[in-house]
């Protein structure tokens, strides 16, 4: 006997995204507090991986930063290294991923299926990834300024 599978539609949770953005803001402001516009910080995680954090632009109410992954050894063909652009909103004390892997203007919800093969909660997932990355560098990273 076959039954139709009823899929539950993803429900966007603004409060959860804002909590995540507040946690990310607190961690990122500590990371880039001493950097001026154009300044960079190198973060080494282990012996084979490092990240560059660069302040792209500072304004009275926002700061835009770029986080790029760089492997120290030869990469496998086709491996895409992580790149995120994040905006810090100082008045609201929130951080939002603006661009991930050259995908900009992430929508809160994507219908399934979609031509670009985004997950239904792609925006939440990339902001969660940023939180996990920040936890990793807090636990294991060694930061040096350029």
GROMACS elastic network, one bead per residue, 0.5 to 0.9 nm:
[ bonds ]
;  ai    aj funct       b0    kb
    8    11     6  0.86946   500
    9   111     6  0.88161   500
    9   120     6  0.88253   500
   10   109     6  0.75754   500
   10   110     6  0.89175   500
   10   111     6  0.88726   500
   10   120     6  0.66283   500
   10   121     6  0.73486   500
   11   109     6  0.80829   500
   11   121     6  0.87143   500
   12    16     6  0.88299   500
   12    17     6  0.87068   500
   12   108     6  0.66650   500
   12   109     6  0.66619   500
   12   121     6  0.74802   500
   12   124     6  0.87833   500
   13    16     6  0.54465   500
   13    17     6  0.64551   500
   13    18     6  0.88085   500
   13   124     6  0.89273   500
   14    17     6  0.51172   500
   14    18     6  0.61295   500
   14    19     6  0.86367   500
   14   108     6  0.88828   500
   15    18     6  0.50944   500
   15    19     6  0.61846   500
   15    20     6  0.86279   500
   16    19     6  0.51262   500
   16    20     6  0.62398   500
   16    21     6  0.85921   500
   16   124     6  0.86239   500
   17    20     6  0.50854   500
   17    21     6  0.60913   500
   17    22     6  0.86480   500
   17   123     6  0.87221   500
   17   124     6  0.62962   500
   17   127     6  0.79041   500
   17   128     6  0.87332   500
   18    22     6  0.61034   500
   18    23     6  0.86535   500
   18    94     6  0.71746   500
   18    95     6  0.87333   500
   19    22     6  0.51389   500
   19    23     6  0.63581   500
   19    24     6  0.86774   500
   19    94     6  0.85283   500
   20    23     6  0.52227   500
   20    24     6  0.61984   500
   20    25     6  0.85641   500
   20    94     6  0.84390   500
   20    95     6  0.83871   500
   20   124     6  0.85531   500
   20   127     6  0.71294   500
   20   128     6  0.69926   500
   20   131     6  0.74084   500
   21    24     6  0.50817   500
   21    25     6  0.60095   500
   21    26     6  0.87003   500
   21    93     6  0.81232   500
   21    96     6  0.60627   500
   21    97     6  0.88628   500
   21   127     6  0.72579   500
   21   128     6  0.88463   500
   21   131     6  0.85925   500
   22    25     6  0.50306   500
   22    26     6  0.63329   500
   22    27     6  0.88194   500
   22    92     6  0.85287   500
   22    93     6  0.60934   500
   22    95     6  0.64810   500
   23    26     6  0.53270   500
   23    27     6  0.65114   500
   23    28     6  0.87376   500
   23    94     6  0.78280   500
   23    95     6  0.81844   500
   23   131     6  0.75075   500
   24    27     6  0.52415   500
   24    28     6  0.59974   500
   24    29     6  0.84899   500
   24    94     6  0.72301   500
   24    95     6  0.58122   500
   24    96     6  0.82004   500
   24   127     6  0.81447   500
   24   128     6  0.88609   500
   24   130     6  0.72221   500
   24   131     6  0.57582   500
   24   134     6  0.75315   500
   25    28     6  0.51599   500
   25    29     6  0.59528   500
   25    30     6  0.86419   500
   25    88     6  0.64139   500
   25    89     6  0.80504   500
   25    90     6  0.85289   500
   25    93     6  0.61019   500
   25    94     6  0.50713   500
   25    96     6  0.82848   500
   26    29     6  0.55475   500
   26    30     6  0.67198   500
   26    31     6  0.89919   500
   26    93     6  0.76234   500
   26    94     6  0.80655   500
   26    95     6  0.84629   500
   27    30     6  0.55281   500
   27    31     6  0.65052   500
   27   131     6  0.85298   500
   27   134     6  0.68390   500
   27   135     6  0.86097   500
   27   138     6  0.86740   500
   28    32     6  0.62053   500
   28    33     6  0.81114   500
   28    88     6  0.81191   500
   28    95     6  0.79719   500
   28   134     6  0.77192   500
   29    32     6  0.53659   500
   29    33     6  0.53744   500
   29    88     6  0.80020   500
   30    33     6  0.53180   500
   30    34     6  0.82845   500
   31    34     6  0.78955   500
   31    35     6  0.85352   500
   31    41     6  0.85125   500
   31    53     6  0.86560   500
   31   143     6  0.86043   500
   32    35     6  0.52560   500
   32    36     6  0.83038   500
   32    39     6  0.89542   500
   32    40     6  0.85981   500
   32    41     6  0.79260   500
   32    53     6  0.79529   500
   32    54     6  0.82811   500
   32    55     6  0.74442   500
   32    65     6  0.85988   500
   33    36     6  0.82841   500
   34    39     6  0.89331   500
   35    38     6  0.79323   500
   35    39     6  0.52820   500
   35    40     6  0.68540   500
   35    41     6  0.78064   500
   35    54     6  0.81752   500
   35    55     6  0.68687   500
   35   145     6  0.81279   500
   36    39     6  0.51598   500
   36    40     6  0.83640   500
   36    55     6  0.67872   500
   36    57     6  0.86475   500
   36    58     6  0.77840   500
   37    40     6  0.86900   500
   37    54     6  0.80730   500
   37    55     6  0.51869   500
   37    56     6  0.59200   500
   37    57     6  0.54448   500
   37    58     6  0.59108   500
   37    63     6  0.87863   500
   38    54     6  0.63963   500
   38    55     6  0.53024   500
   38    56     6  0.56316   500
   38    57     6  0.72611   500
   39    53     6  0.84137   500
   39    54     6  0.57433   500
   39    55     6  0.57045   500
   39    56     6  0.80289   500
   39   145     6  0.81445   500
   39   146     6  0.69666   500
   40    52     6  0.65788   500
   40    53     6  0.54977   500
   40    55     6  0.65311   500
   40   144     6  0.89511   500
   40   145     6  0.62993   500
   40   146     6  0.54923   500
   41    51     6  0.82119   500
   41    52     6  0.57259   500
   41    53     6  0.51440   500
   41    54     6  0.64540   500
   41    55     6  0.89368   500
   41   143     6  0.66835   500
   41   144     6  0.57192   500
   41   146     6  0.55974   500
   42    50     6  0.69169   500
   42    51     6  0.58221   500
   42    53     6  0.64574   500
   42    54     6  0.88356   500
   42   142     6  0.82114   500
   42   143     6  0.57122   500
   42   144     6  0.52648   500
   42   145     6  0.61001   500
   42   146     6  0.70211   500
   43    49     6  0.86889   500
   43    50     6  0.54824   500
   43    51     6  0.50828   500
   43    52     6  0.63031   500
   43    53     6  0.76814   500
   43   137     6  0.74004   500
   43   141     6  0.59394   500
   43   142     6  0.54931   500
   43   144     6  0.63472   500
   43   145     6  0.85852   500
   44    47     6  0.72934   500
   44    48     6  0.82173   500
   44    49     6  0.61692   500
   44    51     6  0.64544   500
   44    52     6  0.88769   500
   44   137     6  0.80498   500
   44   140     6  0.82977   500
   44   141     6  0.54382   500
   44   142     6  0.52767   500
   44   143     6  0.64633   500
   44   144     6  0.83273   500
   45    48     6  0.73015   500
   45    49     6  0.55010   500
   45    50     6  0.56732   500
   45    51     6  0.79772   500
   45   136     6  0.80749   500
   45   137     6  0.66856   500
   45   140     6  0.59470   500
   45   142     6  0.67210   500
   46    49     6  0.61873   500
   46    50     6  0.79330   500
   46   140     6  0.73375   500
   46   141     6  0.74836   500
   46   142     6  0.87688   500
   47    50     6  0.81953   500
   47    72     6  0.77746   500
   48    70     6  0.89191   500
   48    71     6  0.59990   500
   48    72     6  0.51006   500
   48    73     6  0.64705   500
   49    69     6  0.74257   500
   49    70     6  0.62152   500
   49    72     6  0.57038   500
   49    73     6  0.82007   500
   50    68     6  0.85202   500
   50    69     6  0.60437   500
   50    70     6  0.53701   500
   50    71     6  0.61698   500
   50    72     6  0.71769   500
   50   141     6  0.87204   500
   51    67     6  0.66542   500
   51    68     6  0.54182   500
   51    70     6  0.57534   500
   51    71     6  0.83259   500
   52    66     6  0.77971   500
   52    67     6  0.56733   500
   52    68     6  0.52394   500
   52    69     6  0.65938   500
   52    70     6  0.76213   500
   53    65     6  0.68219   500
   53    66     6  0.56885   500
   53    68     6  0.66599   500
   54    64     6  0.86204   500
   54    65     6  0.54792   500
   54    66     6  0.52305   500
   54    67     6  0.66167   500
   54    68     6  0.85577   500
   55    58     6  0.73243   500
   55    63     6  0.72455   500
   55    64     6  0.60754   500
   55    66     6  0.65681   500
   56    63     6  0.75724   500
   56    64     6  0.53514   500
   56    65     6  0.51744   500
   56    66     6  0.67429   500
   57    62     6  0.81641   500
   57    63     6  0.56700   500
   57    64     6  0.51576   500
   57    65     6  0.71247   500
   58    61     6  0.81695   500
   58    62     6  0.62148   500
   58    64     6  0.65377   500
   58    65     6  0.88848   500
   59    62     6  0.51645   500
   59    63     6  0.60310   500
   59    64     6  0.86525   500
   60    63     6  0.81332   500
   60    90     6  0.80357   500
   61    88     6  0.81929   500
   61    89     6  0.59648   500
   61    90     6  0.51173   500
   61    91     6  0.59213   500
   61    92     6  0.88296   500
   62    87     6  0.65888   500
   62    88     6  0.53129   500
   62    90     6  0.56770   500
   62    91     6  0.80042   500
   63    86     6  0.82524   500
   63    87     6  0.56625   500
   63    88     6  0.50379   500
   63    89     6  0.69162   500
   63    90     6  0.78134   500
   64    85     6  0.70531   500
   64    86     6  0.57339   500
   64    88     6  0.62939   500
   64    89     6  0.89973   500
   65    84     6  0.82617   500
   65    85     6  0.56806   500
   65    86     6  0.53109   500
   65    87     6  0.64031   500
   65    88     6  0.80282   500
   66    83     6  0.71917   500
   66    84     6  0.57045   500
   66    86     6  0.63434   500
   66    87     6  0.89510   500
   67    82     6  0.78366   500
   67    83     6  0.55850   500
   67    84     6  0.51250   500
   67    85     6  0.63380   500
   67    86     6  0.79641   500
   68    81     6  0.74685   500
   68    82     6  0.58728   500
   68    84     6  0.66078   500
   68    85     6  0.87861   500
   69    81     6  0.55660   500
   69    82     6  0.51452   500
   69    83     6  0.63367   500
   70    73     6  0.89354   500
   70    81     6  0.67903   500
   70    82     6  0.81802   500
   71    74     6  0.73053   500
   71    75     6  0.70617   500
   71    81     6  0.80004   500
   72    75     6  0.85626   500
   75    78     6  0.83224   500
   75    79     6  0.66710   500
   76    79     6  0.56142   500
   77    80     6  0.88135   500
   80    83     6  0.89181   500
   80   101     6  0.82141   500
   81   101     6  0.82407   500
   82   100     6  0.77843   500
   82   101     6  0.64680   500
   83    99     6  0.80418   500
   83   100     6  0.60043   500
   83   101     6  0.54553   500
   83   102     6  0.76728   500
   84    97     6  0.67700   500
   84    98     6  0.75437   500
   84    99     6  0.55904   500
   84   101     6  0.66018   500
   84   102     6  0.81467   500
   84   126     6  0.87932   500
   84   130     6  0.83042   500
   85    96     6  0.85802   500
   85    97     6  0.58770   500
   85    98     6  0.54922   500
   85   100     6  0.66330   500
   86    95     6  0.66199   500
   86    96     6  0.55203   500
   86    98     6  0.53780   500
   86    99     6  0.70694   500
   86   100     6  0.89149   500
   87    94     6  0.83387   500
   87    95     6  0.56235   500
   87    96     6  0.53992   500
   87    97     6  0.64788   500
   87    98     6  0.66157   500
   88    92     6  0.88446   500
   88    93     6  0.71723   500
   88    94     6  0.59298   500
   88    96     6  0.66256   500
   88    97     6  0.89781   500
   89    92     6  0.56335   500
   89    93     6  0.54661   500
   89    94     6  0.52045   500
   89    95     6  0.60802   500
   89    96     6  0.80926   500
   90    94     6  0.68922   500
   90    95     6  0.86022   500
   91    94     6  0.81317   500
   92    95     6  0.89255   500
   95   127     6  0.86136   500
   96   127     6  0.68400   500
   97   100     6  0.70553   500
   97   104     6  0.89241   500
   97   106     6  0.85541   500
   97   123     6  0.79251   500
   97   126     6  0.69346   500
   97   127     6  0.59440   500
   97   130     6  0.78600   500
   98   103     6  0.84328   500
   98   104     6  0.59697   500
   98   105     6  0.62152   500
   98   106     6  0.72009   500
   99   102     6  0.59933   500
   99   103     6  0.53812   500
   99   105     6  0.67726   500
   99   106     6  0.74838   500
  100   103     6  0.52306   500
  100   104     6  0.66548   500
  100   106     6  0.86033   500
  100   126     6  0.70906   500
  101   104     6  0.83878   500
  103   106     6  0.71283   500
  106   109     6  0.85558   500
  106   122     6  0.72049   500
  106   123     6  0.56174   500
  107   110     6  0.66351   500
  107   121     6  0.84094   500
  107   122     6  0.75466   500
  107   123     6  0.62598   500
  108   120     6  0.80455   500
  108   121     6  0.64408   500
  108   122     6  0.71400   500
  108   123     6  0.54845   500
  108   124     6  0.73151   500
  109   119     6  0.82952   500
  109   120     6  0.53179   500
  109   121     6  0.55865   500
  109   122     6  0.72820   500
  109   123     6  0.76154   500
  110   113     6  0.81522   500
  110   114     6  0.71495   500
  110   118     6  0.66546   500
  110   119     6  0.66180   500
  110   121     6  0.68076   500
  110   122     6  0.75396   500
  111   114     6  0.61177   500
  111   118     6  0.86269   500
  111   119     6  0.84161   500
  111   120     6  0.61292   500
  112   117     6  0.81586   500
  112   118     6  0.82203   500
  112   119     6  0.76641   500
  112   120     6  0.65145   500
  113   116     6  0.87029   500
  113   117     6  0.67551   500
  113   118     6  0.81652   500
  113   119     6  0.85902   500
  113   120     6  0.86066   500
  114   117     6  0.53031   500
  114   118     6  0.67085   500
  114   119     6  0.86685   500
  115   118     6  0.80096   500
  118   121     6  0.80430   500
  118   122     6  0.61812   500
  119   123     6  0.86724   500
  119   125     6  0.84939   500
  120   123     6  0.85206   500
  121   124     6  0.55196   500
  121   125     6  0.62838   500
  121   126     6  0.89856   500
  122   125     6  0.50070   500
  122   126     6  0.63042   500
  122   127     6  0.86851   500
  123   126     6  0.55209   500
  123   127     6  0.64298   500
  123   128     6  0.86512   500
  124   127     6  0.52453   500
  124   128     6  0.60640   500
  124   129     6  0.85880   500
  125   129     6  0.60760   500
  125   130     6  0.86619   500
  126   130     6  0.63076   500
  126   131     6  0.87529   500
  127   130     6  0.50377   500
  127   131     6  0.64604   500
  127   132     6  0.88368   500
  128   131     6  0.50092   500
  128   132     6  0.63201   500
  128   133     6  0.86303   500
  129   132     6  0.50685   500
  129   133     6  0.61243   500
  129   134     6  0.85882   500
  130   133     6  0.50300   500
  130   134     6  0.61538   500
  130   135     6  0.86230   500
  131   134     6  0.51062   500
  131   135     6  0.62467   500
  131   136     6  0.86775   500
  132   135     6  0.50368   500
  132   136     6  0.62131   500
  132   137     6  0.88288   500
  133   136     6  0.50216   500
  133   137     6  0.63709   500
  133   138     6  0.85723   500
  134   137     6  0.53119   500
  134   138     6  0.60844   500
  134   139     6  0.85984   500
  135   138     6  0.50752   500
  135   139     6  0.61567   500
  135   140     6  0.85190   500
  136   139     6  0.52297   500
  136   140     6  0.58929   500
  136   141     6  0.68969   500
  137   140     6  0.51027   500
  137   142     6  0.73010   500
  137   143     6  0.83908   500
  138   141     6  0.58266   500
  138   142     6  0.83451   500
